[in-house]
Amino acid sequence: MLHISIVNKSSTTRELGLIQIGTHLSFTLTSELMRQLGFVAKGKDCTAVIYSQLDFSKICTFLIHHIGQVQRQIRGNHLNY
């Protein structure tokens, strides 16, 4: 599991909901995966889980790393998909 430190640079920073992040990336993310990657939600807006828009680049980097780890694990187990 990766751990990062998220610093709230300003209480007025723009925000992205979990669904918006998934829409940008064209797949669905869960708050559990985001937690496993080390991202802490800023809060909730109704049912939307909110993250800082400033973290979008970091989120992408960590997802790429996570996907690579899963790929290596599957390759190591000799599973073919």
BELFENBEL-V960542 format. One record per backbone hydrogen bond with DSSP energy under -1.0 kcal/mol. CO is the residue of the C=O (numbers start at 1). NH is the residue of the N-H. E is the energy in kcal/mol with one decimal. If there is no record, write none. Layout:
CO&NH&E / CO&NH&E
This chain:
7&9&-1.1 / 10&13&-1.4 / 14&53&-2.5 / 16&51&-3.0 / 17&21&-2.3 / 18&22&-2.3 / 19&23&-2.4 / 20&24&-2.5 / 21&25&-1.8 / 22&26&-1.2 / 22&27&-2.0 / 30&34&-2.1 / 31&35&-2.2 / 32&36&-2.5 / 33&37&-2.0 / 34&39&-2.7 / 35&38&-1.4 / 43&50&-2.9 / 45&48&-2.4 / 48&45&-2.5 / 49&18&-2.2 / 50&42&-3.1 / 50&43&-1.1 / 51&16&-3.0 / 52&55&-1.5 / 53&56&-1.6 / 55&59&-2.9 / 56&60&-2.3 / 57&61&-2.3 / 58&62&-2.7 / 59&63&-2.4 / 60&64&-2.4 / 61&65&-2.1 / 62&66&-2.6 / 63&67&-2.9 / 64&68&-2.2 / 65&69&-2.2 / 66&70&-2.4 / 67&71&-2.6 / 68&72&-2.5 / 69&73&-2.4 / 70&74&-2.6 / 71&75&-2.6 / 72&76&-2.5 / 73&77&-1.5 / 74&79&-2.1 / 75&78&-1.3
